[in-house]
Amino acid sequence: MKFVVDAQLPPSLADWLKTQGFDADHVSSLLSLDASDDDIWRLARTERRIIVTKDRDFALWASDRREGPQVVWLRIGNATTRSLLIWLTPKWPLIQDRLNEGVHLIEVRA
């Protein structure tokens, strides 16, 4: 699986995904921090990347556009990187299973 981590999430999340064995990059290393949602969507679609985001817009697009990339929508408020990873780590196996099943939008609630 290949991931693009959206701008409002830390680059260290992409690093964590790499430690889990995935191809992952933060949007800032692929485009720029101010890349538009359209640009990120196109990149993910073209490169077959899964978008990891806190942005509701991507969730709406994923539910409306079945031909687009998969989206992991993290529904967590402001959190330190450490808190984010502590929250996400036990949830990751189920997220990965859902991605493997082809689920288009995975909403992960706090």
C-alpha distances in whole Angstrom, upper triangle without the diagonal:
4,7,10,13,16,19,21,19,19,17,18,15,12,14,14,10,10,13,11,9,6,6,8,12,14,16,19,18,16,19,22,22,25,22,23,21,21,20,17,16,17,15,12,13,14,11,8,7,8,11,12,16,19,21,22,22,18,19,22,20,17,20,22,20,18,17,15,12,11,12,13,16,18,21,23,26,26,25,25,22,23,24,21,19,22,21,17,17,19,17,13,13,15,12,9,12,12,9,9,12,12,13,14,15,15,18,18,22,24
4,7,10,13,16,18,16,17,15,16,13,10,12,13,9,10,13,12,10,6,5,6,8,11,12,16,14,13,15,18,19,21,19,20,18,18,17,14,14,14,11,9,11,12,8,7,5,6,9,10,14,18,19,21,20,17,18,21,19,17,20,22,19,18,17,14,11,10,12,12,16,17,21,22,25,25,24,24,21,23,23,20,19,22,21,18,18,20,18,15,16,17,14,12,15,15,11,12,15,14,15,14,15,16,18,19,22,24
4,6,10,13,15,13,13,12,13,10,8,11,11,8,9,13,12,11,8,6,5,6,8,10,13,12,11,14,16,16,18,16,17,15,16,15,11,12,13,11,8,11,12,9,8,5,5,6,7,10,14,15,17,17,14,15,19,17,15,18,20,18,18,17,14,10,10,9,10,13,14,18,19,21,21,21,21,18,20,20,17,16,19,19,15,16,19,17,14,15,16,13,12,15,15,11,13,16,14,15,14,14,14,16,16,19,21
4,6,9,12,10,11,10,12,10,8,11,12,10,11,15,14,14,11,9,6,5,6,6,10,10,8,10,12,12,14,12,14,12,14,12,8,10,11,9,7,11,12,10,10,6,6,5,6,9,12,13,16,15,12,14,17,16,15,18,20,18,18,17,14,11,11,10,10,12,13,17,18,20,20,19,19,17,19,20,17,16,20,19,16,18,20,18,16,18,19,15,15,18,17,14,17,19,17,17,15,15,15,16,17,20,21
4,7,8,7,8,7,9,7,6,10,11,10,12,14,14,15,12,11,7,6,5,6,9,10,10,11,12,11,13,12,13,12,14,13,10,11,14,12,10,14,15,13,13,10,8,6,5,6,10,11,14,14,12,14,17,16,16,19,21,20,20,20,16,13,12,10,10,11,11,14,15,16,16,16,16,13,16,17,13,14,17,16,14,16,19,17,15,18,18,15,15,19,18,15,18,21,19,18,16,15,14,15,15,17,18
4,6,6,8,9,12,10,10,13,14,13,15,18,18,19,16,15,11,9,6,6,8,11,10,10,10,8,10,9,10,9,12,11,8,10,13,12,11,14,16,15,15,12,10,7,6,5,8,8,12,12,10,12,15,15,15,18,19,19,20,20,16,13,13,11,10,10,11,13,14,15,15,15,16,14,17,18,14,15,19,18,16,18,21,19,17,21,21,17,18,21,20,17,21,23,20,19,17,15,15,15,15,17,18
4,5,7,8,11,11,11,14,16,15,17,20,20,21,19,17,13,11,7,6,7,10,11,10,8,6,8,8,10,10,13,12,10,13,15,14,14,17,19,18,18,15,14,11,10,8,9,9,13,13,12,15,17,17,18,21,22,22,23,23,19,17,17,14,14,13,13,15,15,15,14,14,15,14,17,18,15,16,20,19,17,20,23,21,20,23,24,20,21,25,23,21,24,26,24,23,20,19,18,18,18,19,19
4,7,9,12,11,12,15,16,16,18,20,21,23,20,19,15,13,10,10,10,14,15,14,12,9,10,11,12,12,15,15,13,15,18,17,16,20,22,21,21,17,16,12,10,7,7,8,12,13,13,14,17,18,18,21,22,22,24,24,21,18,18,15,13,12,11,12,12,11,10,11,12,12,15,15,12,15,18,17,16,19,21,20,19,23,23,20,21,25,23,22,25,27,25,23,21,18,18,16,16,16,16
4,7,8,7,9,12,12,13,15,17,17,19,17,17,13,11,8,9,11,13,14,15,13,11,13,14,15,14,17,17,14,16,19,17,16,20,21,20,20,16,14,11,8,7,7,10,13,15,14,15,18,19,19,21,23,23,24,25,21,18,17,14,12,11,9,12,11,11,10,10,10,9,12,12,9,11,14,14,12,15,18,17,16,20,20,17,19,22,21,20,23,25,23,22,20,18,16,15,14,15,15
4,5,6,8,9,10,12,14,15,16,18,16,16,12,11,8,10,10,12,14,15,13,11,14,15,17,17,20,19,16,18,21,19,18,22,23,21,21,17,16,14,11,10,11,13,17,18,17,19,22,22,22,25,27,26,27,27,24,21,20,17,15,14,13,15,13,13,11,10,9,7,10,12,9,10,14,14,13,15,19,18,17,20,22,19,20,23,23,21,24,27,25,24,23,21,19,18,17,18,17
4,5,5,7,9,10,11,13,15,16,14,13,10,8,5,8,8,9,12,13,12,11,14,15,17,17,20,18,15,18,20,17,17,20,21,19,19,16,15,13,11,12,14,16,19,20,19,20,24,23,23,26,28,27,27,27,23,20,19,17,16,16,15,18,16,17,15,14,12,9,12,14,12,12,16,16,15,16,20,19,17,21,22,19,20,23,23,21,24,26,25,25,23,22,20,20,19,21,20
4,5,5,6,9,10,10,12,14,13,13,10,9,8,12,12,12,15,17,16,14,18,19,21,20,23,22,18,21,23,20,19,23,24,21,21,17,17,15,13,14,15,18,21,23,21,22,25,25,24,27,30,29,29,29,25,22,21,18,16,17,15,18,16,17,15,13,11,7,10,12,10,9,13,14,13,13,17,17,16,19,21,18,19,22,23,21,23,26,26,25,24,22,21,21,19,20,19
4,5,5,6,9,10,11,13,11,12,9,9,8,11,12,13,15,17,16,15,18,18,20,19,22,20,17,19,21,19,17,20,22,19,19,15,13,12,9,11,12,15,18,20,18,19,22,22,21,24,26,26,26,26,22,19,17,15,13,14,12,15,14,15,14,12,11,8,10,11,9,8,11,12,10,11,14,14,12,16,17,15,15,19,19,17,20,23,22,21,21,19,17,17,15,17,17
4,5,5,6,9,10,11,9,8,5,5,6,9,11,10,12,14,15,14,17,17,19,18,20,18,15,17,19,16,14,18,19,16,16,12,12,11,9,11,14,16,20,20,18,19,23,22,21,24,26,25,25,24,21,17,16,15,13,15,14,17,17,18,18,16,15,11,13,15,12,11,15,15,13,13,17,16,13,16,18,15,15,19,19,17,19,22,21,21,20,19,18,18,17,19,20
4,5,5,6,9,10,9,9,7,8,9,12,13,12,14,17,17,17,20,20,22,22,24,22,19,21,22,19,18,21,22,19,19,15,15,15,13,15,17,20,23,24,22,23,26,26,24,27,30,29,28,28,24,21,20,18,16,18,17,20,19,21,19,17,15,11,13,15,13,11,14,16,14,13,17,17,15,17,20,17,17,20,21,19,21,24,24,24,23,22,21,21,20,22,21
4,5,5,7,9,9,10,9,10,11,15,16,15,17,20,20,19,22,22,24,23,25,24,20,22,24,21,19,22,23,20,20,16,15,15,12,15,17,20,23,24,22,22,26,26,24,27,29,28,28,28,25,21,19,18,15,17,15,18,17,19,18,16,14,10,11,13,11,8,11,13,10,10,13,14,11,14,17,15,14,18,19,17,19,22,22,22,22,21,19,19,17,19,19
4,5,5,7,6,7,6,9,10,14,16,15,16,19,20,19,22,21,23,21,23,22,18,19,21,18,16,19,20,17,16,13,12,12,11,13,16,19,21,23,20,20,24,23,21,24,27,25,25,24,21,18,16,15,13,15,14,18,18,20,20,18,17,13,14,15,13,10,13,14,11,10,13,13,10,12,15,12,11,15,16,14,16,19,19,19,19,18,16,18,16,19,19
4,5,5,5,6,6,9,11,14,16,14,15,19,20,20,23,22,24,23,25,23,19,21,22,19,17,20,20,17,17,14,14,15,13,17,19,22,25,25,22,23,27,26,24,27,29,28,27,26,23,19,18,18,16,19,18,22,21,23,23,21,19,15,16,18,16,13,16,17,14,13,16,16,13,15,18,16,14,17,19,16,17,21,21,21,22,21,20,21,20,23,23
4,5,7,9,10,12,14,18,19,17,19,22,23,23,26,26,28,26,28,26,23,24,26,23,21,24,24,21,20,17,17,18,16,19,21,24,27,28,25,26,29,29,27,29,32,31,29,29,26,22,21,20,18,20,19,22,22,24,23,21,19,15,15,17,15,12,15,16,14,12,15,16,13,14,17,16,14,18,20,18,19,22,23,23,24,23,21,22,20,23,23
4,6,9,10,13,15,19,20,19,20,23,24,24,27,26,28,26,28,26,23,23,25,22,20,22,23,20,18,16,15,16,15,18,20,23,25,27,24,24,27,27,24,27,30,28,27,27,24,20,18,18,16,19,18,21,21,24,23,21,20,16,16,18,15,12,14,15,12,10,13,13,10,11,14,13,11,14,16,15,15,19,19,20,21,21,18,20,18,21,21
4,7,9,12,15,19,20,19,19,22,24,24,27,26,28,26,27,26,22,23,24,21,19,21,21,18,17,15,14,17,16,19,22,25,27,28,24,25,28,27,25,27,30,28,27,26,24,20,18,19,17,20,20,24,24,26,26,24,23,19,19,21,19,16,18,19,16,14,16,16,13,13,16,15,12,15,17,15,15,18,19,20,21,21,20,22,21,24,24
4,6,10,13,15,18,16,16,19,21,22,24,23,24,23,24,22,19,19,20,17,15,17,18,14,13,11,11,13,13,16,20,22,24,24,21,22,25,24,21,24,27,25,23,22,20,16,15,15,14,18,18,22,22,25,25,23,22,19,20,21,18,16,18,19,15,14,17,16,12,13,16,13,11,14,16,13,13,17,17,18,18,19,18,20,19,22,23
4,7,11,13,15,13,12,16,18,19,22,20,22,21,21,19,16,17,18,14,13,15,15,11,11,9,10,12,13,16,20,21,24,24,20,22,25,23,21,24,26,24,23,21,19,15,15,15,15,18,19,23,23,26,25,24,23,19,21,22,19,17,21,21,18,17,20,19,15,16,18,16,14,17,18,14,15,19,18,19,19,19,19,21,21,24,25
4,7,10,12,10,10,13,15,16,19,17,19,18,19,17,14,15,16,13,11,15,15,12,12,9,9,10,10,13,16,18,21,21,18,19,23,21,19,23,25,23,22,21,18,15,14,14,13,16,16,20,20,22,22,20,20,16,18,20,17,15,19,19,16,16,19,18,15,17,18,15,14,17,18,15,16,20,18,19,18,18,17,19,19,22,23
4,6,8,7,7,10,12,12,15,14,16,16,17,15,12,14,15,12,11,15,15,12,13,10,11,10,10,12,16,17,20,20,17,19,22,21,20,23,25,23,23,22,19,15,15,15,14,16,17,20,20,22,21,20,19,16,18,20,17,16,20,20,17,18,21,20,17,20,21,18,17,21,21,18,19,23,21,21,20,19,19,20,20,23,23
4,5,6,7,9,9,9,12,12,14,14,16,14,11,14,15,12,12,15,16,14,15,11,12,10,9,11,13,15,18,18,16,18,21,20,19,23,24,23,24,23,19,16,16,14,14,15,15,18,18,19,18,17,17,14,17,18,15,15,19,19,17,18,22,20,18,21,22,19,19,22,22,19,21,24,22,22,20,19,19,20,19,21,22
4,5,5,6,6,6,9,8,10,11,13,10,8,11,12,10,10,14,14,13,14,11,12,10,10,10,13,13,17,16,14,17,19,18,18,22,23,21,22,21,17,15,16,14,15,15,16,19,19,20,19,19,19,17,20,21,18,18,22,22,19,21,24,23,20,23,24,20,20,24,23,20,23,25,23,22,20,19,19,20,20,22,23
4,6,5,4,5,8,8,12,13,15,12,10,14,15,12,14,17,17,16,18,15,15,13,13,13,16,16,19,19,17,20,23,21,22,25,26,25,26,25,21,19,19,18,18,18,19,21,21,21,19,20,19,17,20,22,19,20,23,23,21,23,26,25,23,26,27,24,24,27,26,24,26,29,26,26,24,23,23,23,23,25,25
4,6,7,8,12,11,14,15,17,13,12,15,15,12,13,17,16,14,16,14,15,14,15,15,18,19,22,21,19,22,25,23,23,27,28,26,27,25,21,19,20,19,19,20,21,24,23,24,22,22,21,18,21,23,21,20,24,25,22,23,27,26,23,26,27,24,23,27,27,23,26,28,26,26,24,24,24,25,25,27,27
4,7,9,11,10,12,13,14,11,9,12,12,9,10,14,13,11,14,12,14,13,14,15,18,18,21,20,18,21,23,21,21,25,25,23,24,22,18,16,18,17,18,20,21,24,24,25,24,24,23,21,24,25,22,22,26,26,23,24,28,26,24,26,27,24,23,26,25,22,24,27,24,25,22,22,23,24,24,27,28
4,7,8,6,9,11,12,8,8,11,11,9,11,14,13,13,15,14,15,13,15,15,18,17,20,18,17,20,22,20,20,24,24,22,24,22,18,17,19,18,19,20,21,24,24,25,24,24,24,22,25,26,23,24,28,27,25,27,30,28,26,28,29,25,25,28,27,24,26,29,26,26,23,23,24,25,25,28,29
4,5,5,9,11,13,10,10,13,14,12,14,17,17,16,18,16,17,15,16,15,17,16,20,18,17,21,22,21,22,25,26,24,26,24,21,19,21,19,20,20,21,23,23,23,22,22,22,20,24,25,22,23,27,27,25,27,30,28,26,29,30,26,27,30,29,26,28,31,28,28,25,24,25,25,25,27,28
4,6,9,11,13,11,10,14,15,14,15,18,19,18,20,17,17,15,14,13,14,14,17,17,16,19,21,20,21,24,25,24,26,25,21,20,21,19,19,18,18,20,20,20,18,19,19,18,21,22,20,21,25,24,23,25,28,27,25,28,29,25,26,29,28,26,28,31,28,27,24,23,23,23,23,25,25
4,6,9,11,10,10,13,15,14,16,19,19,19,21,19,19,16,16,14,15,14,17,15,15,19,20,19,21,24,24,23,25,25,21,20,21,19,20,19,20,21,21,21,19,21,21,20,24,25,22,24,27,27,25,28,31,29,27,31,31,27,28,31,29,27,30,32,29,28,25,23,24,24,24,26,26
4,7,8,6,7,10,11,10,13,15,16,16,18,16,16,14,15,14,15,13,16,14,14,17,18,17,18,22,21,20,22,21,18,17,19,17,18,18,19,21,22,22,21,22,23,22,25,26,23,24,28,27,25,27,30,28,27,30,30,26,26,29,27,25,28,29,26,25,22,21,23,23,24,25,27
4,5,5,6,9,10,11,12,14,15,17,18,16,16,13,15,13,14,12,14,11,11,15,15,14,16,19,18,17,20,19,16,16,18,16,18,17,19,20,22,22,21,23,24,23,27,27,24,26,29,27,26,28,31,28,27,30,29,26,26,29,27,24,27,28,25,24,21,20,21,21,23,25,26
4,5,5,6,9,10,10,12,14,15,16,14,14,11,12,11,12,9,11,8,8,11,12,10,12,15,15,14,17,16,13,13,14,13,15,14,16,18,19,20,20,22,24,23,26,26,22,24,27,25,23,26,28,26,24,27,26,22,23,26,23,21,24,25,22,21,17,16,18,18,20,22,23
4,5,5,6,9,10,10,12,14,15,14,14,12,15,14,15,12,13,10,9,13,13,10,12,15,14,13,16,14,11,12,15,14,17,16,19,21,23,23,24,26,27,26,29,29,26,27,30,28,26,29,31,28,26,29,28,24,25,27,24,22,25,25,22,21,17,17,20,20,22,24,27
4,5,5,6,9,10,10,12,14,13,14,12,15,14,16,14,16,13,12,15,16,13,15,18,17,15,18,16,13,13,15,15,17,18,20,22,24,24,25,26,27,25,29,29,25,26,30,29,26,28,31,28,26,29,28,25,25,27,25,22,25,26,23,22,19,19,21,22,24,26,28
4,5,5,6,9,10,10,11,10,10,8,11,11,13,12,14,12,10,13,14,12,13,16,16,15,16,15,11,10,12,12,14,14,17,19,21,22,22,23,24,22,25,25,22,23,26,25,22,25,27,24,23,25,25,21,21,24,22,19,22,23,20,19,16,16,18,19,20,23,24
4,5,5,6,9,10,10,9,9,8,11,11,14,12,13,11,8,11,12,9,10,13,13,11,13,11,8,7,10,10,13,14,17,19,21,23,23,25,26,24,27,27,23,24,27,26,23,25,27,24,22,24,24,20,20,22,20,17,20,21,17,17,13,14,16,17,19,22,24
4,5,5,6,8,10,10,11,11,14,15,18,16,17,14,12,15,15,12,13,16,15,12,14,12,9,9,12,13,16,17,20,23,25,26,27,28,29,27,30,30,26,27,30,29,26,28,30,27,25,27,26,23,22,24,22,19,21,22,19,19,16,17,19,21,23,26,28
4,5,5,6,8,8,10,10,13,14,17,16,18,16,13,16,17,14,14,18,18,15,16,14,11,9,12,13,16,17,20,23,24,26,26,27,27,25,28,28,25,25,29,27,24,26,28,26,23,25,25,22,21,23,22,18,20,22,19,19,16,17,19,21,23,26,28
4,6,5,5,4,6,7,10,12,16,15,16,15,11,14,16,13,12,16,16,13,14,12,8,6,9,10,12,14,17,20,22,24,25,25,26,23,26,26,23,23,26,25,22,23,25,23,20,22,22,18,17,20,18,15,17,18,15,16,13,14,16,18,20,23,25
4,6,5,6,8,9,13,15,18,17,18,16,12,14,16,12,11,15,15,11,11,9,6,5,9,11,14,16,19,22,25,27,28,28,29,27,30,30,26,26,29,28,24,26,28,25,22,23,23,19,19,20,18,15,17,18,14,15,12,14,17,19,21,25,27
4,6,8,11,12,16,18,21,20,21,19,16,18,19,16,15,18,18,15,15,11,9,9,12,14,17,20,23,26,28,30,30,31,31,29,31,32,28,28,31,30,27,28,30,27,25,26,26,22,21,23,21,18,19,20,17,18,16,18,20,23,25,28,30
4,5,9,11,14,17,20,20,22,20,16,19,20,17,16,20,20,17,16,14,11,9,12,14,16,19,21,25,27,29,29,29,29,26,29,30,26,25,29,28,24,25,28,25,22,23,24,20,19,21,20,16,17,19,16,18,16,18,19,22,24,27,29
4,7,10,13,16,19,19,20,19,15,17,19,16,14,17,18,15,14,11,9,7,9,11,14,17,20,23,25,27,28,28,29,26,28,29,25,24,27,26,23,23,25,23,20,20,20,17,16,17,16,13,14,15,13,14,13,15,16,19,21,25,27
4,6,9,12,16,16,18,17,13,15,17,15,13,17,18,15,14,13,10,7,8,9,11,14,16,20,22,24,25,24,25,22,24,25,21,21,24,23,19,20,22,20,17,18,18,15,14,16,15,11,13,15,13,14,12,13,14,17,18,22,24
4,6,10,13,14,15,15,11,12,15,13,11,14,16,14,13,13,10,6,5,6,7,10,13,16,18,21,22,22,23,20,22,22,18,18,21,20,16,17,19,17,14,16,15,12,11,14,12,9,11,13,11,11,9,10,11,13,14,18,20
4,6,10,10,12,12,8,10,13,11,10,13,15,14,14,14,10,7,6,5,6,8,10,14,16,18,19,19,20,18,21,20,17,17,20,18,15,17,19,17,15,17,16,13,13,16,14,11,14,16,14,13,10,10,10,12,13,16,18
4,7,9,11,12,9,10,14,13,12,15,17,17,17,17,14,11,9,6,5,6,7,11,12,15,15,15,17,15,17,17,13,13,16,15,12,14,16,14,12,15,15,11,12,15,14,12,15,17,15,14,12,10,10,10,11,13,15
4,5,8,9,8,9,12,12,12,14,17,17,17,18,15,12,11,7,6,5,6,9,10,12,13,14,15,14,17,16,12,14,17,15,13,16,18,15,14,18,17,13,15,18,16,15,18,20,18,16,14,11,11,10,10,12,14
4,6,9,9,9,12,13,13,15,17,18,19,21,17,15,14,10,8,6,5,6,7,9,10,12,14,14,16,15,12,14,16,14,13,16,18,16,16,19,18,15,17,20,18,17,21,22,20,18,16,12,12,10,10,11,12
4,5,6,7,9,11,11,13,15,16,18,19,16,14,14,10,10,7,8,9,11,11,13,15,17,17,20,19,15,18,20,18,17,20,22,19,19,22,21,17,20,22,19,18,22,23,20,18,15,12,13,11,12,13,15
4,5,5,6,9,10,11,12,14,16,18,15,15,14,10,11,7,9,9,12,13,15,17,20,20,23,21,18,20,22,19,18,22,23,20,20,23,21,18,20,22,19,18,22,22,20,17,14,11,12,10,12,13,15
4,5,5,6,9,10,11,12,14,16,13,13,13,11,12,10,12,13,15,16,18,20,23,22,25,24,21,23,25,22,21,24,26,22,22,25,23,20,22,23,20,19,23,23,20,17,14,12,14,13,15,16,18
4,5,5,6,9,10,10,12,13,10,10,9,7,9,8,11,12,15,17,18,20,22,21,24,23,19,21,24,21,19,22,23,20,19,22,20,17,18,20,17,16,19,19,17,14,11,9,11,11,14,15,18
4,5,5,6,9,10,11,13,11,11,9,7,8,6,10,11,14,16,18,20,23,22,24,23,19,21,23,20,18,21,22,18,18,20,18,15,17,19,15,14,18,18,15,12,9,7,8,8,11,13,16
4,5,5,6,9,11,13,11,12,12,10,12,10,13,13,17,18,21,23,26,25,28,26,23,25,27,23,22,25,25,22,22,24,21,18,21,22,18,17,21,20,17,14,11,9,12,11,14,16,19
4,5,5,6,8,10,8,9,10,9,12,11,15,16,19,21,23,25,27,26,29,28,24,26,28,25,23,26,27,23,22,24,22,19,20,22,18,17,20,19,16,14,10,9,12,13,16,18,21
4,5,5,6,8,7,7,7,7,10,10,14,15,19,21,23,24,27,26,28,26,23,24,26,23,21,23,24,20,20,21,19,16,17,18,14,13,16,15,12,10,6,6,9,11,14,17,20
4,6,7,10,9,11,10,9,12,11,15,16,19,22,24,26,28,28,30,28,25,26,28,24,22,25,25,21,21,22,20,17,19,19,15,15,17,16,13,10,7,7,10,11,15,17,20
4,6,9,9,11,12,12,15,15,18,19,22,24,27,29,31,30,33,31,28,29,31,28,26,28,29,25,25,26,23,20,22,22,18,18,20,19,15,13,10,10,14,15,18,20,24
4,5,6,9,10,11,15,15,19,20,24,26,28,30,32,31,33,32,28,29,31,29,26,28,29,25,24,25,23,20,21,21,18,16,19,18,14,13,9,10,14,16,19,22,25
4,6,8,9,11,14,16,19,21,24,27,29,30,32,31,33,32,28,29,31,28,25,27,28,24,23,23,21,18,19,19,15,14,16,14,11,10,7,9,13,16,19,22,25
4,7,9,12,16,17,21,23,26,29,31,32,33,32,34,33,29,30,32,30,27,28,29,26,24,24,23,20,20,20,17,15,16,15,12,12,9,12,15,18,21,24,28
4,7,9,13,15,18,20,24,26,27,28,30,28,31,30,26,27,29,27,24,26,27,24,22,23,21,18,18,19,16,14,16,16,12,12,8,10,14,16,19,22,25
4,6,10,12,16,18,21,24,25,26,27,25,27,27,23,23,26,24,21,22,24,21,18,20,18,15,15,16,14,11,13,14,10,10,7,9,12,14,17,20,23
4,7,10,13,16,19,21,23,24,25,23,25,24,21,21,23,21,18,19,20,17,15,16,15,11,12,13,10,8,10,11,8,7,5,6,8,11,13,17,20
4,6,9,12,15,18,20,20,22,20,22,21,17,18,20,18,15,17,19,15,14,16,14,11,12,14,11,9,12,13,11,9,6,5,6,8,11,14,17
4,6,9,12,15,17,17,19,17,19,18,14,15,17,14,11,14,15,12,11,13,12,8,10,12,10,9,12,13,12,10,8,6,5,6,7,11,13
4,6,9,12,14,15,17,16,18,17,13,15,17,14,12,15,16,13,12,15,14,10,13,15,13,12,16,16,15,12,11,7,6,5,6,8,11
4,6,9,11,11,14,13,15,13,10,11,13,10,9,12,14,11,11,15,13,11,14,16,14,14,18,19,18,15,14,11,8,6,5,7,8
4,7,10,11,14,14,16,13,11,13,14,11,11,14,15,12,14,17,15,13,17,19,16,17,21,21,20,17,16,12,10,7,6,5,6
4,7,7,11,12,13,10,8,11,12,9,10,13,14,13,14,18,17,15,18,20,19,19,23,24,23,20,19,16,13,10,8,6,5
4,6,10,12,13,11,9,13,14,11,13,16,18,16,18,21,21,19,22,24,23,23,26,27,26,24,22,19,17,14,12,10,8
4,7,10,12,9,9,13,14,12,14,17,19,18,19,23,23,21,23,26,25,25,28,29,29,26,25,21,19,17,15,13,11
4,6,8,6,6,9,10,10,11,14,16,16,17,21,21,20,22,25,24,24,27,29,28,26,25,22,20,17,14,13,11
4,5,5,6,9,10,11,12,14,17,17,18,22,22,21,23,26,26,25,28,30,30,28,27,24,22,20,17,16,14
4,5,5,6,9,10,10,12,15,16,16,19,21,19,20,24,24,23,26,28,28,26,26,23,21,19,16,17,15
4,5,5,6,9,10,11,13,15,15,18,20,19,20,24,24,24,26,29,29,27,27,25,22,20,17,17,15
4,5,5,6,8,10,12,13,14,18,19,18,20,23,23,23,26,28,28,26,26,23,20,18,15,14,11
4,6,5,6,9,11,11,12,16,16,15,17,20,20,20,23,24,24,23,22,20,17,15,12,12,10
4,5,5,6,9,10,10,13,15,14,15,18,19,19,21,23,24,22,22,20,17,16,13,14,12
4,6,6,8,9,11,14,15,15,16,19,20,20,23,25,25,24,24,22,19,17,14,14,11
4,6,7,7,9,13,13,13,15,17,18,19,21,23,23,21,22,19,16,14,10,10,8
4,6,5,6,10,10,9,12,14,15,15,18,19,20,18,19,16,13,12,9,10,9
4,5,5,8,10,10,11,14,15,15,17,19,21,19,21,19,15,15,12,13,12
4,6,7,8,10,11,13,14,16,17,19,20,19,21,19,15,15,12,13,12
4,6,6,6,9,10,11,13,15,16,17,16,17,15,11,11,8,10,10
4,5,5,6,9,10,10,12,14,15,14,16,14,11,12,10,12,13
4,5,5,6,9,10,11,12,14,14,16,16,13,14,12,15,16
4,5,5,6,9,10,11,13,12,14,13,10,11,10,13,14
4,5,5,6,9,10,11,10,11,10,7,9,8,12,14
4,5,5,6,9,10,10,12,12,10,12,12,15,17
4,5,5,6,9,9,12,13,11,13,13,16,19
4,5,5,7,6,9,9,7,10,11,15,17
4,5,5,6,8,9,8,11,12,16,19
4,5,8,10,12,11,15,16,19,22
4,6,9,11,11,15,16,19,22
4,6,9,10,14,16,19,23
4,6,7,10,13,16,20
4,7,10,13,16,20
4,6,10,13,16
4,6,10,13
4,6,10
4,7
4
